[in-house]
């Protein structure tokens, strides 16, 4: 039987590659937890400077726009603070530089739970390959959280060790827990709609697409709308 999460973590750090990723992947859950009192921090690793197919778009203008969109979406979700790492799109690597930045952030924010993309999910059917930045950020997050952030001998100059209690991986092909987002599905859709540079016309089709995806997850969890995650509880 599907396991529904009913308790909200006291503090949450969501770590994603691009400005719109947390809203698309876990916006309903983040909004629900924030409404329940969770302190919600969001880390965006890449600036979204290549998030346009228009050759006339200036990357620096796109970065400014996407930060503005992200701020508006975060206000809707209840984000306490956004943390920008400033990488360019396509430049993320699961290497010491990114891991050190994530370890420092985890140790500074001290979250109970971390939410991130499942890096093992590569192929979604026959029509989509998971973005390389998503996978690189997911692997770097796993490596930063366990064991690095909790071990004082890893990156000793990046603050005092902190142990994250649980990881929730979104976009997974193997969900084992779900969050009922029936009360926050419209908040999620509104947050995604803030990213006009990515979704364009934000009419009824967007709301319908968000609802359809959440409805499919809801069927697995026996609720109207849900988001599924792979949960890793850390010893």
PAFIZA-518453 format. One record per residue (C-alpha): x, y, z; residue in one letter; residue number from 0. Coordinates in Angstrom, 1 decimal, decimal comma. Example, Ala and Ser with C-alpha at 12.3 -4.5 7.8 and 13.67 -1.06 7.14 Angstrom:
2
<node xx="12,3" yy="-4,5" zz="7,8" resn="A" resi="0"/>
<node xx="13,7" yy="-1,1" zz="7,1" resn="S" resi="1"/>
END
This chain:
235
<node xx="0,0" yy="0,0" zz="0,0" resn="X" resi="0"/>
<node xx="1,3" yy="3,5" zz="-0,9" resn="X" resi="1"/>
<node xx="2,8" yy="5,4" zz="2,1" resn="X" resi="2"/>
<node xx="1,6" yy="8,9" zz="2,4" resn="X" resi="3"/>
<node xx="3,7" yy="11,4" zz="4,3" resn="X" resi="4"/>
<node xx="1,6" yy="13,4" zz="6,7" resn="X" resi="5"/>
<node xx="4,2" yy="15,2" zz="8,9" resn="X" resi="6"/>
<node xx="6,2" yy="18,2" zz="7,6" resn="X" resi="7"/>
<node xx="9,9" yy="18,5" zz="8,4" resn="X" resi="8"/>
<node xx="10,9" yy="21,3" zz="10,6" resn="X" resi="9"/>
<node xx="13,4" yy="22,6" zz="8,0" resn="X" resi="10"/>
<node xx="13,9" yy="21,8" zz="4,4" resn="X" resi="11"/>
<node xx="16,6" yy="22,5" zz="1,8" resn="X" resi="12"/>
<node xx="15,6" yy="21,9" zz="-1,8" resn="X" resi="13"/>
<node xx="18,5" yy="21,7" zz="-4,2" resn="X" resi="14"/>
<node xx="17,9" yy="21,8" zz="-7,9" resn="X" resi="15"/>
<node xx="19,7" yy="22,7" zz="-11,1" resn="X" resi="16"/>
<node xx="17,6" yy="25,4" zz="-12,8" resn="X" resi="17"/>
<node xx="15,3" yy="28,2" zz="-11,5" resn="X" resi="18"/>
<node xx="12,0" yy="26,5" zz="-12,4" resn="X" resi="19"/>
<node xx="13,1" yy="22,9" zz="-11,4" resn="X" resi="20"/>
<node xx="11,9" yy="22,9" zz="-7,7" resn="X" resi="21"/>
<node xx="8,5" yy="24,3" zz="-8,6" resn="X" resi="22"/>
<node xx="8,0" yy="21,7" zz="-11,4" resn="X" resi="23"/>
<node xx="9,4" yy="18,8" zz="-9,5" resn="X" resi="24"/>
<node xx="8,1" yy="19,3" zz="-6,0" resn="X" resi="25"/>
<node xx="6,2" yy="22,6" zz="-5,8" resn="X" resi="26"/>
<node xx="3,1" yy="21,1" zz="-4,3" resn="X" resi="27"/>
<node xx="5,0" yy="19,4" zz="-1,5" resn="X" resi="28"/>
<node xx="7,2" yy="22,4" zz="-0,8" resn="X" resi="29"/>
<node xx="4,1" yy="24,7" zz="-0,6" resn="X" resi="30"/>
<node xx="2,3" yy="22,2" zz="1,7" resn="X" resi="31"/>
<node xx="5,3" yy="21,9" zz="4,1" resn="X" resi="32"/>
<node xx="5,8" yy="25,7" zz="4,2" resn="X" resi="33"/>
<node xx="2,2" yy="26,2" zz="5,0" resn="X" resi="34"/>
<node xx="2,6" yy="23,6" zz="7,8" resn="X" resi="35"/>
<node xx="5,4" yy="25,6" zz="9,3" resn="X" resi="36"/>
<node xx="8,5" yy="24,2" zz="7,7" resn="X" resi="37"/>
<node xx="11,4" yy="26,6" zz="7,1" resn="X" resi="38"/>
<node xx="12,0" yy="26,3" zz="3,4" resn="X" resi="39"/>
<node xx="15,3" yy="27,1" zz="1,7" resn="X" resi="40"/>
<node xx="15,9" yy="26,6" zz="-2,0" resn="X" resi="41"/>
<node xx="19,2" yy="26,3" zz="-3,7" resn="X" resi="42"/>
<node xx="19,5" yy="26,9" zz="-7,5" resn="X" resi="43"/>
<node xx="22,8" yy="25,7" zz="-8,8" resn="X" resi="44"/>
<node xx="22,7" yy="27,1" zz="-12,4" resn="X" resi="45"/>
<node xx="21,5" yy="30,5" zz="-13,5" resn="X" resi="46"/>
<node xx="19,3" yy="29,4" zz="-16,4" resn="X" resi="47"/>
<node xx="21,4" yy="31,4" zz="-18,8" resn="X" resi="48"/>
<node xx="20,8" yy="29,0" zz="-21,7" resn="X" resi="49"/>
<node xx="17,0" yy="28,5" zz="-21,1" resn="X" resi="50"/>
<node xx="16,0" yy="29,9" zz="-24,5" resn="X" resi="51"/>
<node xx="16,2" yy="28,8" zz="-28,1" resn="X" resi="52"/>
<node xx="16,1" yy="32,3" zz="-29,4" resn="X" resi="53"/>
<node xx="19,6" yy="33,2" zz="-30,7" resn="X" resi="54"/>
<node xx="18,8" yy="36,9" zz="-30,1" resn="X" resi="55"/>
<node xx="18,4" yy="36,4" zz="-26,4" resn="X" resi="56"/>
<node xx="21,2" yy="37,8" zz="-24,3" resn="X" resi="57"/>
<node xx="22,2" yy="35,2" zz="-21,5" resn="X" resi="58"/>
<node xx="22,7" yy="38,0" zz="-18,9" resn="X" resi="59"/>
<node xx="19,2" yy="39,4" zz="-19,6" resn="X" resi="60"/>
<node xx="17,8" yy="35,9" zz="-19,2" resn="X" resi="61"/>
<node xx="19,5" yy="35,4" zz="-15,9" resn="X" resi="62"/>
<node xx="18,0" yy="38,6" zz="-14,5" resn="X" resi="63"/>
<node xx="14,6" yy="37,7" zz="-15,8" resn="X" resi="64"/>
<node xx="14,7" yy="34,2" zz="-14,4" resn="X" resi="65"/>
<node xx="15,8" yy="35,4" zz="-10,9" resn="X" resi="66"/>
<node xx="12,9" yy="37,7" zz="-10,9" resn="X" resi="67"/>
<node xx="10,5" yy="34,9" zz="-11,9" resn="X" resi="68"/>
<node xx="12,0" yy="32,6" zz="-9,2" resn="X" resi="69"/>
<node xx="11,5" yy="35,2" zz="-6,6" resn="X" resi="70"/>
<node xx="7,8" yy="35,6" zz="-7,5" resn="X" resi="71"/>
<node xx="7,3" yy="31,8" zz="-7,5" resn="X" resi="72"/>
<node xx="9,1" yy="31,5" zz="-4,2" resn="X" resi="73"/>
<node xx="6,8" yy="34,0" zz="-2,6" resn="X" resi="74"/>
<node xx="3,8" yy="31,8" zz="-3,6" resn="X" resi="75"/>
<node xx="5,4" yy="28,6" zz="-2,3" resn="X" resi="76"/>
<node xx="6,6" yy="30,1" zz="1,0" resn="X" resi="77"/>
<node xx="10,3" yy="30,0" zz="0,4" resn="X" resi="78"/>
<node xx="12,3" yy="31,6" zz="3,2" resn="X" resi="79"/>
<node xx="15,4" yy="32,2" zz="1,1" resn="X" resi="80"/>
<node xx="16,9" yy="31,3" zz="-2,3" resn="X" resi="81"/>
<node xx="20,6" yy="30,5" zz="-2,6" resn="X" resi="82"/>
<node xx="22,2" yy="30,9" zz="-6,0" resn="X" resi="83"/>
<node xx="25,4" yy="29,1" zz="-6,8" resn="X" resi="84"/>
<node xx="25,9" yy="31,0" zz="-10,0" resn="X" resi="85"/>
<node xx="27,0" yy="28,2" zz="-12,4" resn="X" resi="86"/>
<node xx="26,2" yy="28,4" zz="-16,1" resn="X" resi="87"/>
<node xx="23,8" yy="25,9" zz="-17,6" resn="X" resi="88"/>
<node xx="25,6" yy="22,8" zz="-18,8" resn="X" resi="89"/>
<node xx="28,6" yy="23,5" zz="-16,5" resn="X" resi="90"/>
<node xx="27,5" yy="21,5" zz="-13,5" resn="X" resi="91"/>
<node xx="29,8" yy="18,6" zz="-12,5" resn="X" resi="92"/>
<node xx="29,7" yy="16,3" zz="-9,5" resn="X" resi="93"/>
<node xx="33,1" yy="17,4" zz="-8,5" resn="X" resi="94"/>
<node xx="34,8" yy="18,9" zz="-5,5" resn="X" resi="95"/>
<node xx="33,9" yy="22,5" zz="-6,3" resn="X" resi="96"/>
<node xx="30,1" yy="21,9" zz="-6,5" resn="X" resi="97"/>
<node xx="30,2" yy="19,5" zz="-3,6" resn="X" resi="98"/>
<node xx="32,1" yy="22,0" zz="-1,4" resn="X" resi="99"/>
<node xx="29,5" yy="24,6" zz="-2,1" resn="X" resi="100"/>
<node xx="26,6" yy="22,3" zz="-1,3" resn="X" resi="101"/>
<node xx="28,3" yy="21,0" zz="1,9" resn="X" resi="102"/>
<node xx="28,9" yy="24,6" zz="3,1" resn="X" resi="103"/>
<node xx="25,2" yy="25,4" zz="2,4" resn="X" resi="104"/>
<node xx="23,9" yy="22,3" zz="4,2" resn="X" resi="105"/>
<node xx="26,1" yy="23,1" zz="7,2" resn="X" resi="106"/>
<node xx="24,9" yy="26,7" zz="7,2" resn="X" resi="107"/>
<node xx="21,2" yy="26,0" zz="6,7" resn="X" resi="108"/>
<node xx="21,1" yy="22,8" zz="8,8" resn="X" resi="109"/>
<node xx="18,0" yy="21,2" zz="7,3" resn="X" resi="110"/>
<node xx="16,3" yy="18,3" zz="8,7" resn="X" resi="111"/>
<node xx="15,3" yy="17,1" zz="5,1" resn="X" resi="112"/>
<node xx="16,8" yy="17,7" zz="1,7" resn="X" resi="113"/>
<node xx="14,8" yy="17,5" zz="-1,5" resn="X" resi="114"/>
<node xx="16,6" yy="16,9" zz="-4,8" resn="X" resi="115"/>
<node xx="16,3" yy="15,3" zz="-8,2" resn="X" resi="116"/>
<node xx="16,9" yy="11,5" zz="-8,5" resn="X" resi="117"/>
<node xx="20,0" yy="11,3" zz="-10,6" resn="X" resi="118"/>
<node xx="19,4" yy="7,7" zz="-11,5" resn="X" resi="119"/>
<node xx="16,3" yy="8,6" zz="-13,6" resn="X" resi="120"/>
<node xx="17,7" yy="9,1" zz="-17,1" resn="X" resi="121"/>
<node xx="15,1" yy="8,0" zz="-19,7" resn="X" resi="122"/>
<node xx="11,4" yy="8,9" zz="-19,3" resn="X" resi="123"/>
<node xx="9,6" yy="6,8" zz="-21,9" resn="X" resi="124"/>
<node xx="10,8" yy="7,3" zz="-25,5" resn="X" resi="125"/>
<node xx="10,5" yy="11,1" zz="-25,6" resn="X" resi="126"/>
<node xx="12,6" yy="12,6" zz="-22,9" resn="X" resi="127"/>
<node xx="16,2" yy="12,3" zz="-21,6" resn="X" resi="128"/>
<node xx="16,7" yy="13,8" zz="-18,2" resn="X" resi="129"/>
<node xx="18,7" yy="17,0" zz="-18,4" resn="X" resi="130"/>
<node xx="22,4" yy="16,5" zz="-17,7" resn="X" resi="131"/>
<node xx="22,3" yy="19,3" zz="-15,2" resn="X" resi="132"/>
<node xx="19,5" yy="17,6" zz="-13,3" resn="X" resi="133"/>
<node xx="21,6" yy="14,4" zz="-13,0" resn="X" resi="134"/>
<node xx="24,8" yy="16,2" zz="-12,1" resn="X" resi="135"/>
<node xx="23,1" yy="18,2" zz="-9,4" resn="X" resi="136"/>
<node xx="21,4" yy="15,1" zz="-8,0" resn="X" resi="137"/>
<node xx="24,6" yy="13,1" zz="-7,7" resn="X" resi="138"/>
<node xx="26,4" yy="16,1" zz="-6,2" resn="X" resi="139"/>
<node xx="23,6" yy="16,5" zz="-3,7" resn="X" resi="140"/>
<node xx="23,8" yy="12,8" zz="-2,7" resn="X" resi="141"/>
<node xx="27,5" yy="13,0" zz="-2,3" resn="X" resi="142"/>
<node xx="27,4" yy="16,3" zz="-0,4" resn="X" resi="143"/>
<node xx="24,7" yy="15,1" zz="2,1" resn="X" resi="144"/>
<node xx="26,1" yy="11,6" zz="2,7" resn="X" resi="145"/>
<node xx="28,8" yy="11,4" zz="3,8" resn="X" resi="146"/>
<node xx="30,4" yy="14,8" zz="3,3" resn="X" resi="147"/>
<node xx="28,2" yy="17,3" zz="5,3" resn="X" resi="148"/>
<node xx="28,0" yy="15,0" zz="8,3" resn="X" resi="149"/>
<node xx="31,7" yy="14,2" zz="8,5" resn="X" resi="150"/>
<node xx="34,0" yy="16,9" zz="9,8" resn="X" resi="151"/>
<node xx="36,9" yy="15,6" zz="7,9" resn="X" resi="152"/>
<node xx="35,2" yy="16,4" zz="4,5" resn="X" resi="153"/>
<node xx="35,7" yy="20,0" zz="3,6" resn="X" resi="154"/>
<node xx="36,8" yy="21,0" zz="7,1" resn="X" resi="155"/>
<node xx="36,8" yy="24,7" zz="6,2" resn="X" resi="156"/>
<node xx="33,2" yy="24,8" zz="5,2" resn="X" resi="157"/>
<node xx="31,6" yy="24,9" zz="8,6" resn="X" resi="158"/>
<node xx="30,6" yy="22,5" zz="11,4" resn="X" resi="159"/>
<node xx="29,3" yy="19,1" zz="10,3" resn="X" resi="160"/>
<node xx="25,6" yy="18,6" zz="10,1" resn="X" resi="161"/>
<node xx="23,7" yy="15,4" zz="9,5" resn="X" resi="162"/>
<node xx="20,6" yy="15,5" zz="7,3" resn="X" resi="163"/>
<node xx="18,0" yy="13,1" zz="8,6" resn="X" resi="164"/>
<node xx="16,2" yy="12,3" zz="5,3" resn="X" resi="165"/>
<node xx="16,5" yy="12,8" zz="1,6" resn="X" resi="166"/>
<node xx="13,5" yy="13,0" zz="-0,7" resn="X" resi="167"/>
<node xx="14,3" yy="12,4" zz="-4,4" resn="X" resi="168"/>
<node xx="11,8" yy="13,8" zz="-6,9" resn="X" resi="169"/>
<node xx="11,4" yy="12,8" zz="-10,6" resn="X" resi="170"/>
<node xx="12,2" yy="9,3" zz="-9,6" resn="X" resi="171"/>
<node xx="11,2" yy="6,2" zz="-11,5" resn="X" resi="172"/>
<node xx="10,9" yy="4,3" zz="-8,2" resn="X" resi="173"/>
<node xx="8,8" yy="6,4" zz="-5,8" resn="X" resi="174"/>
<node xx="8,1" yy="4,8" zz="-2,4" resn="X" resi="175"/>
<node xx="6,4" yy="7,7" zz="-0,6" resn="X" resi="176"/>
<node xx="3,9" yy="10,3" zz="-1,7" resn="X" resi="177"/>
<node xx="2,7" yy="13,7" zz="-0,5" resn="X" resi="178"/>
<node xx="-0,9" yy="14,6" zz="-0,9" resn="X" resi="179"/>
<node xx="-0,9" yy="18,0" zz="-2,7" resn="X" resi="180"/>
<node xx="-4,6" yy="18,3" zz="-3,2" resn="X" resi="181"/>
<node xx="-4,7" yy="21,5" zz="-1,2" resn="X" resi="182"/>
<node xx="-1,6" yy="23,1" zz="-2,9" resn="X" resi="183"/>
<node xx="-2,0" yy="21,9" zz="-6,5" resn="X" resi="184"/>
<node xx="-3,2" yy="25,4" zz="-7,6" resn="X" resi="185"/>
<node xx="-0,3" yy="27,0" zz="-5,7" resn="X" resi="186"/>
<node xx="2,1" yy="24,7" zz="-7,6" resn="X" resi="187"/>
<node xx="0,5" yy="25,7" zz="-11,0" resn="X" resi="188"/>
<node xx="0,7" yy="29,4" zz="-10,1" resn="X" resi="189"/>
<node xx="4,3" yy="29,1" zz="-9,1" resn="X" resi="190"/>
<node xx="5,2" yy="27,4" zz="-12,4" resn="X" resi="191"/>
<node xx="3,2" yy="30,0" zz="-14,3" resn="X" resi="192"/>
<node xx="5,6" yy="32,6" zz="-12,8" resn="X" resi="193"/>
<node xx="8,3" yy="31,2" zz="-15,1" resn="X" resi="194"/>
<node xx="7,0" yy="32,8" zz="-18,2" resn="X" resi="195"/>
<node xx="10,4" yy="32,6" zz="-20,0" resn="X" resi="196"/>
<node xx="10,0" yy="28,9" zz="-19,9" resn="X" resi="197"/>
<node xx="6,3" yy="28,1" zz="-20,2" resn="X" resi="198"/>
<node xx="5,2" yy="31,0" zz="-22,4" resn="X" resi="199"/>
<node xx="1,4" yy="31,3" zz="-22,4" resn="X" resi="200"/>
<node xx="0,3" yy="30,4" zz="-18,9" resn="X" resi="201"/>
<node xx="-3,4" yy="29,8" zz="-19,6" resn="X" resi="202"/>
<node xx="-5,7" yy="27,0" zz="-18,8" resn="X" resi="203"/>
<node xx="-3,5" yy="24,4" zz="-20,6" resn="X" resi="204"/>
<node xx="-0,7" yy="24,8" zz="-18,0" resn="X" resi="205"/>
<node xx="-3,1" yy="24,3" zz="-15,1" resn="X" resi="206"/>
<node xx="-4,4" yy="21,3" zz="-16,8" resn="X" resi="207"/>
<node xx="-1,0" yy="19,8" zz="-17,5" resn="X" resi="208"/>
<node xx="0,1" yy="20,3" zz="-13,9" resn="X" resi="209"/>
<node xx="-3,1" yy="18,7" zz="-12,6" resn="X" resi="210"/>
<node xx="-2,9" yy="15,7" zz="-15,0" resn="X" resi="211"/>
<node xx="0,7" yy="14,9" zz="-13,8" resn="X" resi="212"/>
<node xx="-0,3" yy="15,2" zz="-10,2" resn="X" resi="213"/>
<node xx="-3,4" yy="13,2" zz="-10,8" resn="X" resi="214"/>
<node xx="-1,4" yy="10,3" zz="-12,1" resn="X" resi="215"/>
<node xx="0,7" yy="10,3" zz="-9,0" resn="X" resi="216"/>
<node xx="-2,4" yy="10,6" zz="-6,9" resn="X" resi="217"/>
<node xx="-3,8" yy="7,4" zz="-8,4" resn="X" resi="218"/>
<node xx="-0,8" yy="5,6" zz="-7,0" resn="X" resi="219"/>
<node xx="-1,3" yy="7,1" zz="-3,6" resn="X" resi="220"/>
<node xx="-5,1" yy="6,9" zz="-3,5" resn="X" resi="221"/>
<node xx="-5,6" yy="10,7" zz="-3,2" resn="X" resi="222"/>
<node xx="-6,7" yy="13,2" zz="-5,8" resn="X" resi="223"/>
<node xx="-3,3" yy="14,9" zz="-6,4" resn="X" resi="224"/>
<node xx="0,1" yy="13,8" zz="-5,2" resn="X" resi="225"/>
<node xx="3,9" yy="14,1" zz="-5,8" resn="X" resi="226"/>
<node xx="6,0" yy="10,9" zz="-5,4" resn="X" resi="227"/>
<node xx="9,5" yy="10,7" zz="-4,0" resn="X" resi="228"/>
<node xx="12,2" yy="8,1" zz="-3,3" resn="X" resi="229"/>
<node xx="13,0" yy="8,4" zz="0,4" resn="X" resi="230"/>
<node xx="16,4" yy="7,7" zz="1,9" resn="X" resi="231"/>
<node xx="16,6" yy="7,9" zz="5,7" resn="X" resi="232"/>
<node xx="20,2" yy="8,5" zz="6,7" resn="X" resi="233"/>
<node xx="21,6" yy="6,7" zz="9,8" resn="X" resi="234"/>
END
